[in-house]
């Protein structure tokens, strides 16, 4: 409590010093201003952008969100910052999907910004709600703390996500929602420059990145694979693995395990 009070007090001091500095240097007073219609103006809304950025940088991100939700003039005040930490913002609400969609409706507000979400706040299907043309970077943190970054979309492969090893994973696209032969899967992944079916090791790495140790407060006996972030990745699906001459042909199951090939048709996820 003392630390919280000290931080808030520091913010007030910084804000007051900046306000005083600006008033003295510009000769402008912000007290009790009114517009032409006689309606009161929030003094802080007429501050220069750089001063507002400095003041808001001292406030916890969730505090900025609360300010924006209670004041029309301060709506999206947190976007004064270039890096928006949105972890656990939407998952803590009653309707995460609707709140996620509404938050990003004003795409222009996010021009050149970077956002950080958790996989609890983001579902692969929700990417259509993100202002992809405005945002500079999109990062999603998995349940075990690994970070995936959005790597753009490909007409044939769909949306790609870069893992911590620099490999880009592509899920559901034109052909990948159905089961195909190994030859068709291999050809599909090689249609983009540098694309391939994932190797067994790459799937093992993916399993590590997407594992979770807890369900709520309950610790699991061992880390469990948790499909997240990558479109088309599902508990119920099975995916082709890149075959190596002389080695056993394998598939990757949606539960995170590598298994021998038993059928002629499986689904496809590509890596680049």
C-alpha positions as CSV (number, residue, x, y, z in Angstrom):
1,X,0.0,0.0,0.0
2,X,2.9,2.4,0.9
3,X,4.6,1.7,-2.4
4,X,1.3,2.3,-4.3
5,X,0.8,5.6,-2.6
6,X,4.4,6.6,-3.2
7,X,4.1,5.8,-6.9
8,X,0.8,7.8,-7.2
9,X,2.3,10.7,-5.3
10,X,5.3,10.7,-7.6
11,X,3.0,10.8,-10.6
12,X,1.2,13.8,-9.2
13,X,4.5,15.7,-8.6
14,X,5.6,15.0,-12.1
15,X,2.3,16.1,-13.5
16,X,2.3,19.3,-11.5
17,X,5.9,20.1,-12.4
18,X,5.2,19.6,-16.1
19,X,2.0,21.7,-15.9
20,X,3.9,24.5,-14.1
21,X,6.8,24.3,-16.6
22,X,4.5,24.5,-19.6
23,X,2.5,27.4,-18.1
24,X,5.6,29.5,-17.4
25,X,7.2,28.9,-20.7
26,X,4.1,29.4,-22.9
27,X,2.3,32.0,-20.8
28,X,-0.8,29.9,-21.1
29,X,-3.1,29.1,-18.2
30,X,-5.3,26.0,-18.3
31,X,-7.5,26.7,-15.3
32,X,-11.3,26.6,-15.8
33,X,-11.2,26.9,-19.6
34,X,-14.4,26.8,-21.7
35,X,-15.1,26.3,-25.3
36,X,-17.1,28.7,-27.5
37,X,-20.3,27.2,-26.3
38,X,-19.4,27.8,-22.7
39,X,-18.8,24.1,-22.0
40,X,-16.0,23.3,-19.6
41,X,-12.8,21.8,-21.1
42,X,-10.7,19.2,-19.3
43,X,-7.4,21.2,-18.7
44,X,-5.3,18.1,-19.4
45,X,-6.7,17.5,-22.8
46,X,-5.1,20.7,-24.2
47,X,-1.6,19.7,-22.9
48,X,1.0,19.1,-25.6
49,X,1.3,15.5,-26.7
50,X,4.8,15.0,-25.3
51,X,3.8,16.2,-21.8
52,X,0.8,13.8,-21.8
53,X,3.0,11.0,-22.9
54,X,5.4,11.6,-20.1
55,X,2.7,11.8,-17.4
56,X,0.9,8.7,-18.6
57,X,4.1,6.7,-18.8
58,X,4.2,6.8,-15.0
59,X,0.8,5.3,-14.6
60,X,0.1,1.5,-14.5
61,X,-1.4,0.4,-17.8
62,X,-4.7,-0.9,-16.3
63,X,-5.1,2.5,-14.6
64,X,-5.0,4.2,-18.0
65,X,-7.6,1.8,-19.3
66,X,-9.9,2.6,-16.3
67,X,-9.4,6.3,-16.9
68,X,-10.4,5.8,-20.6
69,X,-13.5,3.9,-19.7
70,X,-14.8,6.6,-17.4
71,X,-14.1,9.7,-19.5
72,X,-15.1,10.5,-23.1
73,X,-12.2,13.0,-23.4
74,X,-9.8,10.4,-22.2
75,X,-11.0,7.5,-24.3
76,X,-8.0,5.4,-25.5
77,X,-5.7,7.6,-23.4
78,X,-3.4,4.6,-23.1
79,X,-2.6,4.8,-26.8
80,X,-0.5,7.9,-26.0
81,X,2.1,5.2,-25.3
82,X,3.8,3.3,-28.1
83,X,3.8,-0.1,-26.4
84,X,0.4,-1.3,-25.0
85,X,0.5,-4.0,-22.4
86,X,-2.9,-5.6,-22.7
87,X,-2.2,-8.8,-20.8
88,X,-5.2,-10.2,-18.9
89,X,-7.2,-7.1,-19.9
90,X,-9.9,-8.9,-21.8
91,X,-9.9,-12.3,-20.1
92,X,-10.9,-10.6,-16.9
93,X,-14.2,-9.4,-18.3
94,X,-17.5,-11.2,-18.7
95,X,-17.4,-11.2,-22.5
96,X,-13.8,-11.2,-23.7
97,X,-14.6,-11.5,-27.4
98,X,-17.0,-8.6,-27.5
99,X,-14.8,-6.4,-25.5
100,X,-11.8,-7.3,-27.6
101,X,-13.7,-6.4,-30.8
102,X,-15.0,-3.1,-29.4
103,X,-11.6,-2.1,-28.1
104,X,-9.9,-2.3,-31.5
105,X,-12.8,-0.8,-33.5
106,X,-11.0,2.6,-33.8
107,X,-8.1,1.3,-35.8
108,X,-6.6,4.7,-36.4
109,X,-5.9,5.1,-32.7
110,X,-3.3,2.3,-32.9
111,X,-1.3,3.6,-35.8
112,X,2.4,2.6,-35.3
113,X,1.6,1.0,-31.9
114,X,2.8,-2.4,-30.5
115,X,0.5,-4.5,-28.4
116,X,1.2,-7.4,-26.0
117,X,-1.6,-9.9,-25.3
118,X,-1.8,-13.2,-23.6
119,X,-3.3,-16.3,-25.2
120,X,-6.0,-16.0,-22.5
121,X,-7.0,-12.7,-24.1
122,X,-6.7,-13.7,-27.7
123,X,-8.2,-16.5,-29.9
124,X,-6.9,-17.1,-33.4
125,X,-10.3,-16.4,-34.9
126,X,-10.2,-12.9,-33.4
127,X,-7.4,-11.7,-35.7
128,X,-10.0,-10.2,-37.9
129,X,-10.8,-7.6,-35.2
130,X,-7.2,-6.4,-35.0
131,X,-6.3,-3.3,-37.1
132,X,-3.4,-5.1,-38.8
133,X,-2.7,-2.2,-41.2
134,X,-2.3,0.2,-38.2
135,X,-0.4,-1.8,-35.6
136,X,3.4,-2.0,-35.9
137,X,3.9,-5.2,-33.8
138,X,1.6,-7.8,-32.3
139,X,2.9,-10.1,-29.6
140,X,1.1,-12.9,-27.8
141,X,2.4,-14.5,-24.6
142,X,1.6,-18.2,-24.2
143,X,0.4,-19.8,-21.0
144,X,4.1,-20.6,-20.1
145,X,5.5,-17.2,-20.9
146,X,6.8,-17.9,-24.4
147,X,6.3,-15.0,-26.9
148,X,5.0,-15.3,-30.5
149,X,5.0,-12.3,-32.8
150,X,2.7,-11.7,-35.7
151,X,4.6,-12.1,-39.0
152,X,2.0,-11.0,-41.5
153,X,-0.3,-13.1,-43.8
154,X,0.3,-15.0,-47.0
155,X,-2.5,-15.4,-49.6
156,X,-2.1,-19.2,-49.6
157,X,-0.9,-19.9,-46.1
158,X,-3.0,-17.4,-44.1
159,X,-1.6,-15.6,-40.9
160,X,1.8,-16.5,-39.6
161,X,3.2,-16.4,-36.1
162,X,7.0,-16.4,-35.3
163,X,8.1,-18.4,-32.4
164,X,11.1,-17.7,-30.1
165,X,13.4,-19.7,-32.5
166,X,12.5,-17.5,-35.4
167,X,10.3,-20.1,-37.2
168,X,7.0,-18.9,-38.6
169,X,4.0,-21.2,-38.2
170,X,1.1,-21.1,-40.6
171,X,-2.2,-22.8,-39.7
172,X,-5.5,-23.0,-41.5
173,X,-5.4,-21.7,-45.0
174,X,-6.9,-22.7,-48.4
175,X,-6.2,-26.5,-48.2
176,X,-5.3,-27.1,-44.6
177,X,-8.8,-27.5,-43.2
178,X,-9.1,-30.9,-44.8
179,X,-7.0,-34.1,-44.7
180,X,-4.6,-34.7,-47.6
181,X,-1.8,-37.1,-48.5
182,X,1.8,-36.6,-47.5
183,X,2.7,-35.6,-51.0
184,X,0.0,-33.0,-51.2
185,X,0.9,-31.6,-47.8
186,X,4.5,-31.4,-48.7
187,X,3.8,-29.6,-52.0
188,X,1.4,-27.2,-50.3
189,X,4.0,-26.1,-47.7
190,X,6.7,-25.7,-50.4
191,X,4.5,-23.4,-52.5
192,X,5.9,-20.4,-50.5
193,X,9.6,-19.6,-50.5
194,X,11.3,-21.3,-47.6
195,X,8.2,-23.2,-46.5
196,X,8.2,-26.8,-45.4
197,X,6.4,-29.3,-43.3
198,X,7.6,-29.1,-39.7
199,X,10.3,-31.5,-38.6
200,X,9.9,-33.7,-35.5
201,X,12.2,-31.3,-33.6
202,X,10.2,-28.3,-34.7
203,X,7.0,-29.9,-33.4
204,X,8.8,-30.8,-30.2
205,X,9.8,-27.1,-29.8
206,X,6.3,-26.0,-30.5
207,X,5.0,-28.4,-27.8
208,X,7.4,-26.7,-25.4
209,X,6.3,-23.2,-26.4
210,X,2.6,-24.1,-26.0
211,X,2.7,-26.2,-22.9
212,X,1.0,-25.2,-19.7
213,X,1.7,-26.2,-16.1
214,X,-1.5,-24.9,-14.5
215,X,-5.2,-24.9,-15.1
216,X,-6.3,-21.9,-13.0
217,X,-4.6,-22.4,-9.6
218,X,-4.2,-26.2,-10.1
219,X,-0.8,-27.4,-11.0
220,X,-0.8,-30.3,-13.5
221,X,1.2,-33.5,-12.8
222,X,3.3,-32.6,-15.9
223,X,3.1,-29.8,-18.5
224,X,0.3,-30.4,-21.0
225,X,0.2,-29.2,-24.6
226,X,-2.3,-26.4,-25.1
227,X,-3.2,-25.4,-28.7
228,X,-3.2,-21.6,-28.8
229,X,-2.4,-18.6,-31.1
230,X,-1.8,-20.6,-34.3
231,X,-4.9,-20.9,-36.5
232,X,-6.0,-24.4,-37.2
233,X,-4.2,-26.0,-34.3
234,X,-6.6,-28.2,-32.4
235,X,-6.7,-30.9,-29.8
236,X,-8.7,-33.2,-32.1
237,X,-6.5,-32.9,-35.2
238,X,-3.4,-34.8,-36.5
239,X,-0.7,-33.2,-38.7
240,X,1.9,-34.4,-41.2
241,X,5.5,-34.3,-40.0
242,X,8.4,-33.8,-42.5
243,X,9.7,-37.3,-43.3
244,X,13.4,-38.2,-43.2
245,X,14.8,-41.1,-45.3
246,X,15.6,-44.1,-43.0
247,X,13.5,-42.8,-40.1
248,X,10.1,-43.7,-39.0
249,X,7.3,-41.6,-40.6
250,X,5.4,-39.7,-37.9
251,X,2.5,-37.4,-37.4
252,X,1.9,-34.7,-34.7
253,X,-1.2,-35.1,-32.6
254,X,-3.2,-32.2,-31.3
255,X,-2.5,-33.4,-27.8
256,X,1.2,-32.6,-28.3
257,X,2.6,-36.1,-29.1
258,X,4.5,-37.5,-32.0
259,X,3.0,-40.8,-33.3
260,X,3.6,-43.3,-36.1
261,X,1.8,-42.8,-39.4
262,X,-1.3,-45.1,-39.5
263,X,-3.5,-43.5,-42.1
264,X,-3.0,-42.1,-45.6
265,X,-4.6,-38.7,-44.9
266,X,-3.8,-36.1,-42.3
267,X,-4.1,-32.3,-41.9
268,X,-1.4,-29.7,-42.6
269,X,0.4,-27.0,-40.7
270,X,3.4,-25.3,-42.4
271,X,6.5,-23.7,-41.0
272,X,9.0,-21.3,-42.6
